Amino acid sequence: MPTPPPRQTTPPAIKSRKGGQPIVCITSYTASMTKLVDPLVDLILVGDSLAMTIYGMPSTVGVTLDMMIAHGKAVARSASHACVVVDLPFGSYEQSPAQAFHSAARVLSETGCSAVKLEGGAEMAETIRFLAHRGVPVMAHIGLTPQSINALGGYGVRGRAESESVSIMADAVAVAGAGAFSVVIEKTAEPLSREITAAIDIPTIGIGASAACDGQILVVDDVLGLFTEFRPKFVRRYAELASQIGPAVSEYAADVRAGRFPGPEHVYGD
Ligand code: KIV
C-alpha cells in the first residue's frame, strides 16, 4: 500500500478558496503529464474522461474502478503540489453509501490521492454525507453528468429550462449541505451557474459553466490540442500539439528509412 506523499494543496485548502482567486484545475492521467502540470495548477483530476482520451472508448460508462486506481496511482505518486482527486466510475458508488465507501476507500488507500469525485446531485446527498463523515473528501459533479448519458440521451447544455434549472440548483444546495468540499458544474447555462455560485458556500468549478464559477477545469488533451476532431465551444486551446506530432513522427520515420538516424552521437562505442 503506498504511503501518500505529502501534497501542499489539500481538500480543505481548496474549500477555503471560495470566492477568492479562481481555482485552476486540469485533468491528468499519467505520471509524465502530472509532473509537467503539477506545479502550475491547484487541483489535478484523474477524470473518467480517460475513457476517451486514453482508451478510445465512446463514453465514460465502461470505465472500471481498477482502471481509475491504476491511473490514480501514476498521478498521485507524481504530484507534490496540487490536490489530486480521482473519479469514482459508473457503477462503483450509486447502489448504496456502503458501496461508495468501499470503492472510495480502495481509491484513497491504493492510489494515495486526496479525494474522490462522484456524479449526481440531491440523489447522492446521503452518500456524500456518509463518505464525508468517514474521512473521505468528496468533490461533487452536477449539471451535465456524462455517466448518465444513456438516461440523458445526449450531451446538451443543462439548466436553460426553468424546471431543469430549479432541480440543478436543488442539486447544488444538497451536495454542499451534505459536506462536499467543492462541486464541478458541467455544461450549464451561465445565469444558473452564477446563481449557484452565489448560493452555496463551497467552491464551484466550472467546465462550460462560465467565468462566474469559483474555478475552472478542462481536460488536458483539449487544452493542448491533442484531438483534431473534437472542439467543444467551452474549450480554449492553448497549443495545437496534434498538428506537431504528425510532422515530427514523419521526420523520424524518414530519417530511419534513409539511414540518417541513429547518427554517430546516438551510438555507444567500445
Ligand atoms: O472526467 C473528467 O475529466 C471530468 C471533468 C470533465 C470535469 O469529470
Boltz pocket constraint, residues with backbone or C-beta under 6 A from the ligand:
constraints:
  - pocket:
      binder: B
      contacts: [[A, 27], [A, 45], [A, 46], [A, 47], [A, 48], [A, 49], [A, 50], [A, 87], [A, 184], [A, 207], [A, 217], [A, 218], [A, 219]]
      max_distance: 6.0
